[in-house]
Structures are given as structure tokens and as C-alpha cells.
């Protein structure tokens, strides 16, 4: 294994380990996000916070369901220069099916896995904060979560994400998770 691959692997896994450790210490639900961001953290933190209209949490039985995480290699970030175009496609719907060529336009280096369909999906994150997108599914429901460690409550910004799935989503939920 060459040095650049080892460095890349260390960066990936060290970030993942830090986030997992933070979540274990901060009472998150099984999907790695705070159980209810409006009530579980200091209410003063969220008193003046404005949630983006794309933000939506699973409710009722979906909230209590056991969600499965989509593999990391099936989640692809959209280039910053392509975000405006991608978000325009998502203006009136939470996901759009893409061809492999369209996906490559949003995320260079993208290679579609056999038997998977490609979708552009909605996501949100805290403005200017570093973190990672995780995608979960329960049956044909999808949840796109932005997770960050030590991030501050800043303005929520929209971010489109490319995801490979073996089903067509019935509904896409968009959430954030933060550990102080």
C-alpha cells in the first residue's frame, strides 16, 4: 500500500472514530444524530436558530424504526461549482434520478456500481462547517444526515448529494447531527 493511500485511509478513519466517540459521549440515537435537536440540547442554542425548509425528520413509527446505513462508497459529494445547478433540480422534489453521465458531471471520478440506480438528493449542513454526510434507509425511506463534531450552530445551508441505491426512495428526510 502506498503512502498516499495510507494517508487517505487514516484521514477517513480518524474522522469517523472521532465522530463516533463524540456521539457515544453525547446521547445520540442509533442513527448517530441527536434524538431531537429542538429539545435535547440546550434550548438557548436553538432559540434563535432557523431551520432550512429542506430540513425534515422522520416522524411516528419511522422515527422509532431501525435504519440501516448506506455504504460510504455509495455516497458522493457534489462539486461546489455544480451545487447551484444540482439544487435547482431539487427545488420542487427531494430527489431526482440521474444517469451515470449526469452523476459524473456533478461528482467527477464517479463510477456507478452494478445494479445500483443513481439519485441526486437533498441535504443540509451548518454553513462553513466541516463534516460528513451519512445516508440511512428504512424500507424505501431515505434519511440524509450531515454530521459534524464540535461544530457551531450557524446558518443552515443546502447541499445536494449523489447517492447510489438499489431502490427508488418513497420519501427523503434531511437532518443534521452535531456533537459539541
C-alpha positions as CSV (number, residue, x, y, z in Angstrom):
1,X,0.0,0.0,0.0
2,X,1.5,3.4,-1.0
3,X,1.8,6.4,1.3
4,X,-0.9,8.5,-0.2
5,X,-3.5,5.6,0.2
6,X,-2.4,5.1,3.8
7,X,-2.7,8.9,4.5
8,X,-6.2,9.0,2.9
9,X,-7.3,6.0,4.9
10,X,-6.0,7.5,8.1
11,X,-7.8,10.7,7.5
12,X,-11.1,8.9,6.7
13,X,-11.0,6.6,9.7
14,X,-9.7,9.1,12.2
15,X,-12.5,11.5,11.4
16,X,-15.0,8.6,11.7
17,X,-13.6,7.4,15.0
18,X,-13.7,10.9,16.5
19,X,-17.3,11.4,15.5
20,X,-18.3,8.0,16.8
21,X,-16.6,8.7,20.2
22,X,-18.3,12.1,20.4
23,X,-21.7,10.6,19.8
24,X,-21.2,7.9,22.4
25,X,-20.5,10.7,24.9
26,X,-23.4,12.9,23.9
27,X,-26.6,10.7,23.9
28,X,-27.4,10.3,20.2
29,X,-29.9,7.9,18.8
30,X,-28.9,4.7,17.0
31,X,-28.5,6.5,13.7
32,X,-25.9,8.9,15.0
33,X,-27.9,12.1,15.4
34,X,-29.3,13.8,18.4
35,X,-32.7,12.4,19.2
36,X,-34.5,15.8,18.9
37,X,-32.3,18.8,18.1
38,X,-35.0,21.2,19.2
39,X,-35.3,19.8,22.7
40,X,-32.3,17.6,23.6
41,X,-29.6,20.2,23.6
42,X,-29.6,23.5,25.4
43,X,-32.8,25.3,24.4
44,X,-30.9,28.5,24.3
45,X,-28.8,27.1,21.4
46,X,-31.8,26.6,19.2
47,X,-34.0,29.5,20.4
48,X,-32.8,31.8,17.6
49,X,-31.8,29.1,15.2
50,X,-33.6,29.0,11.8
51,X,-34.0,25.6,10.2
52,X,-33.9,25.4,6.4
53,X,-37.1,24.3,4.6
54,X,-35.3,21.2,3.3
55,X,-34.8,20.0,6.8
56,X,-37.3,17.2,7.7
57,X,-37.2,14.5,10.3
58,X,-38.8,11.1,10.2
59,X,-42.0,11.1,12.4
60,X,-44.0,8.5,14.2
61,X,-43.1,4.9,13.5
62,X,-40.4,5.9,11.1
63,X,-38.6,7.8,13.9
64,X,-38.6,4.7,16.1
65,X,-37.6,2.3,13.2
66,X,-34.2,0.7,12.9
67,X,-32.5,2.4,10.0
68,X,-29.6,0.9,8.0
69,X,-26.6,2.9,6.9
70,X,-25.8,3.1,3.2
71,X,-22.2,2.2,2.4
72,X,-19.8,5.2,2.3
73,X,-18.7,4.3,-1.3
74,X,-22.3,4.8,-2.4
75,X,-22.4,8.5,-1.3
76,X,-20.7,11.1,-3.4
77,X,-20.4,14.8,-2.7
78,X,-21.3,17.3,-5.5
79,X,-18.7,19.7,-6.6
80,X,-19.1,23.2,-5.1
81,X,-19.2,24.6,-8.7
82,X,-22.2,22.3,-9.5
83,X,-24.2,22.9,-6.3
84,X,-26.4,25.7,-7.8
85,X,-27.4,23.5,-10.8
86,X,-27.9,20.5,-8.6
87,X,-30.0,22.4,-6.1
88,X,-32.2,23.9,-8.9
89,X,-33.1,20.3,-9.9
90,X,-34.1,19.6,-6.3
91,X,-36.2,22.8,-5.9
92,X,-39.6,21.1,-6.0
93,X,-38.7,17.5,-5.2
94,X,-36.4,15.8,-2.6
95,X,-34.6,13.5,-5.1
96,X,-34.0,13.1,-8.9
97,X,-32.9,10.0,-10.7
98,X,-29.6,10.6,-12.7
99,X,-27.8,8.7,-15.4
100,X,-24.2,7.7,-14.8
101,X,-23.1,10.5,-17.2
102,X,-25.1,13.1,-15.2
103,X,-23.7,11.8,-11.9
104,X,-20.2,12.1,-13.3
105,X,-20.9,15.8,-14.2
106,X,-21.8,16.5,-10.6
107,X,-19.1,14.3,-9.0
108,X,-16.1,13.7,-11.2
109,X,-14.5,10.3,-10.8
110,X,-17.9,8.8,-10.1
111,X,-18.3,5.2,-11.3
112,X,-21.7,3.6,-10.9
113,X,-21.8,0.3,-9.0
114,X,-23.5,-2.5,-10.9
115,X,-27.2,-3.0,-10.2
116,X,-27.5,0.4,-8.4
117,X,-29.5,3.4,-9.5
118,X,-28.1,6.9,-9.0
119,X,-30.0,9.7,-7.4
120,X,-29.4,13.4,-6.6
121,X,-30.8,14.0,-3.1
122,X,-31.3,17.0,-0.8
123,X,-29.1,17.6,2.1
124,X,-28.4,20.4,4.6
125,X,-25.4,21.3,6.7
126,X,-24.2,24.1,9.0
127,X,-22.7,26.9,6.9
128,X,-18.9,26.7,6.7
129,X,-18.6,23.6,9.0
130,X,-16.6,20.5,8.1
131,X,-18.3,17.2,8.5
132,X,-19.6,14.2,6.6
133,X,-22.9,13.1,5.0
134,X,-24.3,9.8,6.1
135,X,-27.3,8.2,4.3
136,X,-29.7,5.7,6.0
137,X,-32.6,3.8,4.8
138,X,-35.6,2.0,6.2
139,X,-37.5,0.1,3.6
140,X,-37.8,2.6,0.8
141,X,-37.4,5.7,3.0
142,X,-34.2,7.6,3.0
143,X,-32.5,9.9,5.5
144,X,-29.6,12.2,4.5
145,X,-27.8,13.4,7.6
146,X,-24.9,15.8,7.9
147,X,-22.8,15.0,11.0
148,X,-20.1,17.2,12.5
149,X,-18.0,17.2,15.6
150,X,-17.7,20.4,17.6
151,X,-19.5,22.5,15.0
152,X,-21.3,25.6,15.9
153,X,-24.9,26.4,15.2
154,X,-24.6,28.6,12.2
155,X,-26.9,29.2,9.3
156,X,-28.1,26.0,7.7
157,X,-27.1,25.8,4.0
158,X,-28.4,23.4,1.3
159,X,-26.2,20.8,-0.3
160,X,-27.0,18.3,-3.0
161,X,-25.5,14.8,-2.7
162,X,-25.3,11.9,-5.2
163,X,-26.3,8.5,-3.8
164,X,-26.4,5.1,-5.3
165,X,-29.4,2.9,-4.2
166,X,-31.0,-0.4,-5.1
167,X,-34.5,1.1,-4.7
168,X,-36.4,4.3,-5.6
169,X,-37.0,6.4,-2.4
170,X,-40.5,6.9,-1.3
171,X,-39.5,9.9,0.7
172,X,-36.3,11.6,1.7
173,X,-35.7,13.1,5.1
174,X,-33.0,15.6,5.6
175,X,-31.4,16.1,9.0
176,X,-28.2,17.3,10.8
177,X,-26.3,15.8,13.7
178,X,-23.8,17.7,15.9
179,X,-21.8,16.8,18.9
180,X,-20.3,19.6,21.0
